[in-house]
Amino acid sequence: MGKNPIFKGRMKIIRDCVNIIKNCPKGVNFSNLIVPTLIAQIDGIQQEFMKQNGLVVDHKKVFDLEGNKLKDEHGQNIWFNQYYKELTSGDGFFDVMNDVFIDVLLQNTEPREDYKTSIHFSRNKILHGENFHYGKKDYVVRCFMILDFLHGLSTRNDG
């Protein structure tokens, strides 16, 4: 991950998170600190990945760097989740990780709206302070899995 350009400048933050896990005193829930930190890094890495591919996301629509909406073969706008699903279709690992990334972490929820999945791991609800029960070790594991997914996806065609 360290040499991957989409992780540039972020490895220190990720390493600090690992050190917090290793050195956390008893009675302190490291997940409360690490989950929002890693979600913020996932946001930035995902934006870098899109930029690396000559794209940008605005309100879940995908644009090229000149601001033109990306269209499918039928002339319809390509949405963020559709773009990622097409990148991973046919590869079992990437398909499963994409489901965690798109359908769980990035599930579209509005304030005070219920979750769309049984897993209450929503970026919006955590970062906007609506979910304050996110301090779970399995959420930390999910964050690291998503980071690994983004790394694998970005280096997939490198050899």
Secondary structure by P-SEA (a helix, b strand, c coil): ccccccccccaaaaaaaaaaaaccccccccccccaaaaaaaaaaaaaaaaaaacccccccccccccbbbbbccccccccaaaaaaaaccccaaaaaaaaaacccccccccccccccccccccaaaaaaccccccccaaaaaaaaaaaaaaaaaaacccc
